[in-house]
Amino acid sequence: MGQNRFKNNNLEYYELTAPLAVSFVVAQRCIWNGIIFQTDHLNDITVNVYDNNIAAASARQIWPANYYVIGAQYNHVINTGGIMCHQGVAVLIAVAGGGTCSYQIAYNVG
């Protein structure tokens, strides 16, 4: 289970990981509901998300390749509507210019 819980507009609860700063995996079968980002207000982020139980780009990609988040957007939310992940959710993230960001993965154990 996640570190925190989040209630959406339909009053459904999602599990949230603790705030993360590097590539991360929810290593269990689950429904991926989205990601919440906080940037450093300066550096852009490139994100790739896979149905995988390890942080590697070796499985089914479940979000458009090299999804780009503009660093000036301090808060950015991806809402997927629920994508079934059989292995888990692997998020590979890169921050341009040596900057920083944090993010949380929203999911339901499935």
N, C-alpha and C positions, 0 to 999 in steps of 0.2 A: 504494500500500500504506500501511497505517496506521503510526503511529509505534511502536506496541507490539503484542504478541500476547497473547491470553488463551486459556487452555485450559479448556473446559467439562467437566462431569462425564462426558460421552461421549468424552472425549479428542479432541474436535474443536477446531481452532484458529480463533479469530476475530481479525480485525484490529481494533485500537483506535486511535482518533484520539488526538492529544495532548490533555491536559486543556484544556477550552474554557470560556469564561465568557460568551459571547454567541452569538447565533444562528449556525448553521454548516451547511454543505452538504458531503456526500460526493458530488461531482459525477461519478458514473459508475454504470453499471448494477451493482447489487449486491444481496445478500440482507441485509436489516436484521435483526440478531439481538437488539438491545436497547440500553439506555442505562444507564450507571452514574452516579448523582448524588452529590455531596457538598454539603450545604447549609451555611449559616452558623449553624445551630442556632436560628435565630430567624425568618427571613422565608420565607414560602411561595413556591412556584414554580408557574407555569402553563406547560405544554408543549404544543405542537402539532407533529405530525410529518407530512410530506408526501412523496409520490413526486415529487420535483422536483429540477432541477439548479441552481436559484437559491433563495436564502432568501426565499421569498415564498409567501403562502397562495393560490396560484393553480393548484393541481394536486390530484390525488387524495389525500385525507387517509387515512393508513394507521394511525392510532391514534386512540382516542376524542378528540373535540374538547375543548380546554381541560383536559387531564389535569392533575390537581392533586397536588402533592407538599407535604406538611406540613413546614415548615421545621425543626421539632423533631426530625424523622427525619434525622439527620446523613448516613447512608448509605441510599440508596434505589436499587433495581435494577428495571428493566423488562426482562423476558425475553420476547421475542416468539415464540420457536420458529422464526423465519425467515420473513420477509415479502419477497417479490420486489419490487424497486424498479427500474423500467425506466429512469427518468431519473436517479435518485440519491436520497439521503436528505437532506431539508431539515428541520432542527430549529429551530423558533422558540420562544424561551424568554423569559419575563418573570419578574422577581423582585420581589415586593411590598416596599414600604417602603424602596426603595433599597438592599436587601441584596445579598449576593453568593452565588454558587454556582459550582461547576465540574461538568463532566460529560464523559463520554467515550462516543462512539458505537461500538458493537460491530457489525461487519459482515464479510461475505465478498464478495470480488469475484466477480460472477456474470456 
